[in-house]
């Protein structure tokens, strides 16, 4: 796989995530946020309006006007580094993981620039036990990390004598 084909795959996947993320966030903003509403999808899944002013699980949340720009700028810097890594990747698993993370990170960075916070709306719960609300970008980042771990632990060179091209 050439650097050009790796970038085409990873950036295409990232773009798809970015588009899906913003379509779903636009729906959530129009349907859930004004006025605030909750939709029960199934017994363990709701759609709820949440403004996340921090990072994962609301960590580093702040009302400072600089926080969204600092967090968004950091996400974009990390995304650029991941695109460079993507161009040098040796497996499709790694390219896919990086593409998912880049798409999700850019999606959330755009939210920070537009709204000063990230639009979260997916609420998974069991009874009164709730996972922190998240969005498509967050899910893509999590799945992307899973692909990177899969690459690191399953497709290591020399492990089974197989190729490192991800096939």
ZIJOGI-V958386 format. One record per residue. N is the residue number from 1. RES is the residue in one letter. PSI is psi in whole degrees, 0 to 359 (NA if undefined). Layout:
{{N	RES	PSI} {N	RES	PSI}}
This chain:
{{1	X	126} {2	X	164} {3	X	321} {4	X	317} {5	X	326} {6	X	314} {7	X	319} {8	X	315} {9	X	307} {10	X	316} {11	X	328} {12	X	315} {13	X	316} {14	X	321} {15	X	318} {16	X	315} {17	X	315} {18	X	315} {19	X	312} {20	X	319} {21	X	314} {22	X	331} {23	X	314} {24	X	324} {25	X	323} {26	X	318} {27	X	313} {28	X	316} {29	X	317} {30	X	329} {31	X	326} {32	X	331} {33	X	329} {34	X	97} {35	X	160} {36	X	135} {37	X	162} {38	X	134} {39	X	122} {40	X	117} {41	X	305} {42	X	177} {43	X	340} {44	X	8} {45	X	123} {46	X	158} {47	X	124} {48	X	153} {49	X	123} {50	X	127} {51	X	117} {52	X	110} {53	X	2} {54	X	209} {55	X	208} {56	X	132} {57	X	21} {58	X	8} {59	X	148} {60	X	19} {61	X	141} {62	X	152} {63	X	5} {64	X	138} {65	X	347} {66	X	337} {67	X	312} {68	X	323} {69	X	321} {70	X	314} {71	X	319} {72	X	318} {73	X	320} {74	X	316} {75	X	319} {76	X	321} {77	X	316} {78	X	321} {79	X	319} {80	X	316} {81	X	322} {82	X	328} {83	X	320} {84	X	315} {85	X	319} {86	X	318} {87	X	334} {88	X	358} {89	X	151} {90	X	355} {91	X	155} {92	X	326} {93	X	316} {94	X	317} {95	X	315} {96	X	314} {97	X	315} {98	X	320} {99	X	317} {100	X	316} {101	X	316} {102	X	313} {103	X	316} {104	X	317} {105	X	318} {106	X	320} {107	X	314} {108	X	327} {109	X	322} {110	X	318} {111	X	315} {112	X	320} {113	X	321} {114	X	321} {115	X	350} {116	X	4} {117	X	167} {118	X	137} {119	X	112} {120	X	146} {121	X	352} {122	X	120} {123	X	107} {124	X	132} {125	X	161} {126	X	104} {127	X	236} {128	X	1} {129	X	112} {130	X	133} {131	X	146} {132	X	141} {133	X	147} {134	X	184} {135	X	183} {136	X	320} {137	X	315} {138	X	317} {139	X	318} {140	X	319} {141	X	314} {142	X	314} {143	X	322} {144	X	318} {145	X	321} {146	X	318} {147	X	321} {148	X	318} {149	X	319} {150	X	314} {151	X	316} {152	X	322} {153	X	339} {154	X	324} {155	X	34} {156	X	144} {157	X	139} {158	X	353} {159	X	313} {160	X	11} {161	X	3} {162	X	179} {163	X	164} {164	X	19} {165	X	6} {166	X	3} {167	X	NA}}
